[in-house]
Amino acid sequence: MRDRRSDQRSHPVAEAIEEAERGIARVQRALDAHDGDLRALREAISGTLRLTRSLAATVDRIGLYAPSTVPDPAIVGDVVADLRALHGCLTTGAALVDPAVEDVRGLVEGMDRDGGPVPTVPTARTPRTVPAGPGADPGMDPADDFAARWEEWAALGPGPS
């Protein structure tokens, strides 16, 4: 968190974002405390999906707000384009995760219908050295692997026209 002085008041938008960040941190701690719990996984995935969609809607709103707020017309186009790209990434991400929500929901509901408890599976935390995909360096951090693949892709530039 940033340094707050008693003579400075935070902006309400900044305060709302800080509260959201604290909420996300609580979600992470709760998920860590329930590792291996199928219901916790279901709630985490479906809740994250809802939050992602809400964040996409918020980014969309920011994009509508930006043109009347950014005083430099040369910059406003870039800001709006960046926000549209972010909105697209968020909505695409939500669409990609949606099947996982259904898969986990089906597992939990199937176990509940049979009258048995939803099992808690003891699991070991996945180390960050797990390869991110086929051909990945087994010792490479998945985030580093993604960044390297992104850089390779970006370096290719546009294909032949």
CYANA upper distance limits for C-alpha pairs under 8 A (distance plus 0.5 A):
  4 ARG  CA      8 GLN  CA      7.31
  4 ARG  CA     10 SER  CA      8.38
  5 ARG  CA      9 ARG  CA      8.37
 10 SER  CA     14 ALA  CA      7.05
 10 SER  CA     15 GLU  CA      7.00
 11 HIS  CA     15 GLU  CA      6.79
 12 PRO  CA     16 ALA  CA      6.66
 13 VAL  CA     17 ILE  CA      6.77
 14 ALA  CA     18 GLU  CA      6.64
 15 GLU  CA     19 GLU  CA      6.71
 16 ALA  CA     20 ALA  CA      6.76
 17 ILE  CA     21 GLU  CA      6.71
 18 GLU  CA     22 ARG  CA      6.77
 19 GLU  CA     23 GLY  CA      6.71
 20 ALA  CA     24 ILE  CA      6.73
 21 GLU  CA     25 ALA  CA      6.76
 22 ARG  CA     26 ARG  CA      6.80
 23 GLY  CA     27 VAL  CA      6.83
 24 ILE  CA     28 GLN  CA      6.81
 25 ALA  CA     29 ARG  CA      6.79
 26 ARG  CA     30 ALA  CA      6.59
 27 VAL  CA     31 LEU  CA      6.56
 27 VAL  CA     44 ALA  CA      8.21
 28 GLN  CA     32 ASP  CA      6.66
 29 ARG  CA     33 ALA  CA      6.72
 30 ALA  CA     34 HIS  CA      6.89
 31 LEU  CA     35 ASP  CA      6.66
 31 LEU  CA     40 ALA  CA      6.98
 31 LEU  CA     41 LEU  CA      8.02
 31 LEU  CA     44 ALA  CA      7.71
 34 HIS  CA     40 ALA  CA      6.83
 35 ASP  CA     40 ALA  CA      8.27
 35 ASP  CA    121 VAL  CA      8.50
 35 ASP  CA    122 PRO  CA      7.97
 35 ASP  CA    123 THR  CA      7.50
 36 GLY  CA     41 LEU  CA      8.28
 36 GLY  CA    120 THR  CA      5.69
 36 GLY  CA    121 VAL  CA      5.00
 36 GLY  CA    122 PRO  CA      5.90
 36 GLY  CA    123 THR  CA      6.25
 37 ASP  CA     41 LEU  CA      6.85
 37 ASP  CA    118 VAL  CA      8.36
 37 ASP  CA    119 PRO  CA      7.35
 37 ASP  CA    120 THR  CA      4.97
 37 ASP  CA    121 VAL  CA      6.84
 38 LEU  CA     42 ARG  CA      6.67
 38 LEU  CA    104 VAL  CA      8.19
 38 LEU  CA    108 VAL  CA      7.33
 38 LEU  CA    118 VAL  CA      7.21
 38 LEU  CA    119 PRO  CA      7.40
 38 LEU  CA    120 THR  CA      6.91
 38 LEU  CA    121 VAL  CA      8.27
 39 ARG  CA     43 GLU  CA      6.65
 39 ARG  CA    108 VAL  CA      7.15
 39 ARG  CA    118 VAL  CA      7.79
 40 ALA  CA     44 ALA  CA      6.46
 41 LEU  CA     45 ILE  CA      6.58
 41 LEU  CA    104 VAL  CA      8.26
 42 ARG  CA     46 SER  CA      6.54
 42 ARG  CA    101 VAL  CA      7.23
 42 ARG  CA    104 VAL  CA      6.26
 42 ARG  CA    105 ARG  CA      6.78
 42 ARG  CA    108 VAL  CA      8.28
 43 GLU  CA     47 GLY  CA      6.10
 44 ALA  CA     48 THR  CA      6.36
 45 ILE  CA     49 LEU  CA      6.64
 45 ILE  CA     97 VAL  CA      8.48
 45 ILE  CA    100 ALA  CA      8.14
 45 ILE  CA    101 VAL  CA      6.62
 46 SER  CA     50 ARG  CA      6.80
 46 SER  CA    101 VAL  CA      6.20
 47 GLY  CA     51 LEU  CA      6.64
 48 THR  CA     52 THR  CA      6.46
 49 LEU  CA     53 ARG  CA      6.77
 49 LEU  CA     94 ALA  CA      6.22
 49 LEU  CA     97 VAL  CA      7.60
 49 LEU  CA     98 ASP  CA      7.75
 50 ARG  CA     54 SER  CA      6.67
 51 LEU  CA     55 LEU  CA      6.46
 52 THR  CA     56 ALA  CA      6.63
 52 THR  CA     90 LEU  CA      6.73
 52 THR  CA     91 THR  CA      8.02
 52 THR  CA     93 GLY  CA      8.44
 52 THR  CA     94 ALA  CA      6.83
 53 ARG  CA     57 ALA  CA      6.77
 53 ARG  CA     90 LEU  CA      7.57
 53 ARG  CA     91 THR  CA      7.05
 53 ARG  CA     94 ALA  CA      7.12
 54 SER  CA     58 THR  CA      6.67
 55 LEU  CA     59 VAL  CA      6.61
 55 LEU  CA     90 LEU  CA      8.03
 56 ALA  CA     60 ASP  CA      6.66
 56 ALA  CA     86 LEU  CA      8.30
 56 ALA  CA     87 HIS  CA      5.61
 56 ALA  CA     88 GLY  CA      8.42
 56 ALA  CA     90 LEU  CA      6.10
 56 ALA  CA     91 THR  CA      6.80
 57 ALA  CA     61 ARG  CA      6.75
 57 ALA  CA     87 HIS  CA      8.20
 58 THR  CA     62 ILE  CA      6.68
 59 VAL  CA     63 GLY  CA      6.68
 59 VAL  CA     83 LEU  CA      6.84
 59 VAL  CA     84 ARG  CA      8.32
 59 VAL  CA     86 LEU  CA      7.88
 59 VAL  CA     87 HIS  CA      6.46
 60 ASP  CA     64 LEU  CA      6.96
 60 ASP  CA     83 LEU  CA      7.74
 60 ASP  CA     84 ARG  CA      7.65
 60 ASP  CA     87 HIS  CA      6.89
 61 ARG  CA     65 TYR  CA      6.72
 62 ILE  CA     66 ALA  CA      6.47
 62 ILE  CA     83 LEU  CA      8.16
 63 GLY  CA     67 PRO  CA      7.91
 63 GLY  CA     79 VAL  CA      8.33
 63 GLY  CA     80 VAL  CA      5.90
 63 GLY  CA     83 LEU  CA      6.39
 63 GLY  CA     84 ARG  CA      7.60
 65 TYR  CA     69 THR  CA      6.94
 66 ALA  CA     70 VAL  CA      6.23
 66 ALA  CA     76 VAL  CA      7.42
 66 ALA  CA     79 VAL  CA      7.93
 66 ALA  CA     80 VAL  CA      7.35
 67 PRO  CA     76 VAL  CA      6.38
 67 PRO  CA     77 GLY  CA      8.46
 67 PRO  CA     80 VAL  CA      8.01
 70 VAL  CA     75 ILE  CA      7.96
 70 VAL  CA     76 VAL  CA      6.34
 71 PRO  CA     76 VAL  CA      8.21
 72 ASP  CA     76 VAL  CA      6.79
 73 PRO  CA     77 GLY  CA      7.44
 74 ALA  CA     78 ASP  CA      8.18
 75 ILE  CA     79 VAL  CA      6.81
 76 VAL  CA     80 VAL  CA      6.59
 77 GLY  CA     81 ALA  CA      6.55
 78 ASP  CA     82 ASP  CA      6.56
 79 VAL  CA     83 LEU  CA      6.70
 80 VAL  CA     84 ARG  CA      6.60
 81 ALA  CA     85 ALA  CA      6.71
 82 ASP  CA     86 LEU  CA      6.74
 83 LEU  CA     87 HIS  CA      6.56
 84 ARG  CA     88 GLY  CA      6.64
 85 ALA  CA     89 CYS  CA      6.76
 86 LEU  CA     90 LEU  CA      6.72
 87 HIS  CA     91 THR  CA      6.66
 88 GLY  CA     92 THR  CA      6.46
 89 CYS  CA     93 GLY  CA      6.44
 90 LEU  CA     94 ALA  CA      6.68
 91 THR  CA     95 ALA  CA      6.73
 92 THR  CA     96 LEU  CA      6.69
 93 GLY  CA     97 VAL  CA      6.80
 94 ALA  CA     98 ASP  CA      6.60
 95 ALA  CA     99 PRO  CA      8.39
 97 VAL  CA    101 VAL  CA      7.24
 98 ASP  CA    102 GLU  CA      7.21
 99 PRO  CA    103 ASP  CA      6.69
100 ALA  CA    104 VAL  CA      6.64
101 VAL  CA    105 ARG  CA      6.44
102 GLU  CA    106 GLY  CA      6.51
103 ASP  CA    107 LEU  CA      6.95
104 VAL  CA    108 VAL  CA      6.75
105 ARG  CA    109 GLU  CA      6.50
106 GLY  CA    110 GLY  CA      6.29
107 LEU  CA    111 MET  CA      6.74
108 VAL  CA    112 ASP  CA      6.69
108 VAL  CA    118 VAL  CA      6.94
109 GLU  CA    113 ARG  CA      6.59
110 GLY  CA    114 ASP  CA      7.00
111 MET  CA    115 GLY  CA      7.36
111 MET  CA    116 GLY  CA      6.49
111 MET  CA    117 PRO  CA      7.20
111 MET  CA    118 VAL  CA      6.31
112 ASP  CA    116 GLY  CA      6.45
112 ASP  CA    117 PRO  CA      6.85
112 ASP  CA    118 VAL  CA      7.05
126 THR  CA    130 VAL  CA      7.68
128 ARG  CA    141 ASP  CA      6.04
128 ARG  CA    142 PRO  CA      7.19
129 THR  CA    138 PRO  CA      7.01
129 THR  CA    139 GLY  CA      5.76
129 THR  CA    140 MET  CA      6.24
129 THR  CA    141 ASP  CA      5.58
129 THR  CA    142 PRO  CA      7.52
130 VAL  CA    138 PRO  CA      6.64
130 VAL  CA    139 GLY  CA      7.66
130 VAL  CA    140 MET  CA      8.03
130 VAL  CA    141 ASP  CA      7.61
130 VAL  CA    142 PRO  CA      7.54
131 PRO  CA    136 ALA  CA      5.90
131 PRO  CA    137 ASP  CA      6.68
131 PRO  CA    138 PRO  CA      5.22
131 PRO  CA    139 GLY  CA      7.53
131 PRO  CA    140 MET  CA      7.11
131 PRO  CA    141 ASP  CA      7.78
131 PRO  CA    142 PRO  CA      6.83
132 ALA  CA    136 ALA  CA      6.55
132 ALA  CA    141 ASP  CA      8.30
132 ALA  CA    142 PRO  CA      5.47
132 ALA  CA    145 ASP  CA      7.27
132 ALA  CA    146 PHE  CA      8.18
136 ALA  CA    140 MET  CA      7.93
136 ALA  CA    145 ASP  CA      7.61
137 ASP  CA    145 ASP  CA      8.33
140 MET  CA    144 ASP  CA      7.08
140 MET  CA    145 ASP  CA      6.67
141 ASP  CA    145 ASP  CA      6.60
142 PRO  CA    146 PHE  CA      6.58
143 ALA  CA    147 ALA  CA      6.69
144 ASP  CA    148 ALA  CA      6.59
145 ASP  CA    149 ARG  CA      6.66
146 PHE  CA    150 TRP  CA      6.50
147 ALA  CA    151 GLU  CA      6.63
148 ALA  CA    152 GLU  CA      6.77
149 ARG  CA    153 TRP  CA      6.63
150 TRP  CA    154 ALA  CA      6.50
151 GLU  CA    155 ALA  CA      6.49
152 GLU  CA    156 LEU  CA      7.04
153 TRP  CA    157 GLY  CA      7.88
